[in-house]
Amino acid sequence: MKFLGKPRSQRAAFLPLCLLFLKILHPGHSHLYSSRYAGDKVIRLIPNTEEEAYALKNIYQQLKVDLWQPSSISQVSEGTVTDVHIAHNGSRALLAFLQETNIQYKILMEDLQKVLEKGRSLPTQRSRRSVSGYNYEVYHSLEEIQNWMHHLNKTHSGLIHMFSIGKSYEGRSLFVLKLGRRSRAYKRAVWIDCGIHAREWIGPAFCQWFVKEALLTYRSDPTMRKMLNHLYFYIMPVFNVDGYHFSWTNDRFWRKTRSRNSRFRCRGVDANRNWRVKWCDEGASMHPCDDTYCGPFPESEPEVKAVANFLRKHKKHIRAYLSFHAYAQMLLYPYSYKYATIPNFSCVESAAHKAVNALQSVYGVQYRYGPASSTLYVSSGSSMDWAYKSGIPYTFAFELRDTGHFGFLLPEMLIKPTCTETMLAVKNITMHLLKKCP
């Protein structure tokens, strides 16, 4: 991928910058994350009865497993697919328990460390893939993503404006790109955020892909031109900047923010349970050590507060909110916190139906769609519900590829197909918004 819109004669001047972009933050050459996941397993289980579900909840708590799906032990129930990451020293006990109780299971990943190292190219291999420009088909560190944002802000000032909406807990800037053709006329807007959960790397990759496609196809694609002429897009490639950085340097499967708790040694809050909408109710935890910890109070996390403040300030013209997560292959809309039908259900449901059909038309990948509470699980304090309750009529959460074969370790070779199909869904929702949404 060449740098967008740069004449051939000017590219040489940007080679040092390109090399800076391609310099990968690598916690080791052949021993990623100091081999901390050697022998760890990822196991899929489906309890057939409530008794089995109860037994699994107990053993999960005893062995302190890392739940990949669903995100909380409380959401484990009869018939619910659960994907668990278990450390090497606990896997033998879990497997013995499953065999003793005859609970069906499947080992998805035999050795998590080997999967990690197989899925990541070495830095020298990565740099060869795109010497002359930015490579959108690999995952990028926070530093690389922010350098990329600065670069586009300088080189595409006609369509892009970069700004900060605040600072993270650890003092990192919370950058947003405003994308669209500048005009004096009133324009509605779409908010897009990625990476609210640190370990879901395909999210930030999609946000970057969206910006790249918008800039590359603005002149050639009538749909994209209409989108950028009639709307602004506020794009936040990495919401949870501290957590995302930590997932590159220390713990690949870190989910939460990195805030400290005065009473507990455990760090972080689930940034998608920290919003002021049925805060800390069903699907959220009050315990600081849990992955779904709701925080000490709503908007306790500076990242959440910054985004909430921005959306409140601009809610009159922001008509759609899109948040990108992984994994499950779902397109979700409100409500998350209760089983109820939203007032503009027919409008939102129609947009979701068409978006999923458009997505499937590329590679045949199937997405389920519907209210988050019944399609995925009940969760309170989510950004999507908050945005909807705040007056943004179109709010969606994407759960991108896959359905568990790779989970959070979606290989880089699947970035392009995942982003290509997702682009069609987002364009579909956006055009629906322009035509029909109030």
Order of alpha helices (4+ residues) and beta strands (2+ residues): alpha-alpha-beta-alpha-beta-beta-alpha-beta-alpha-alpha-alpha-beta-beta-beta-alpha-alpha-beta-alpha-alpha-beta-beta-alpha-beta-alpha-alpha-beta-alpha
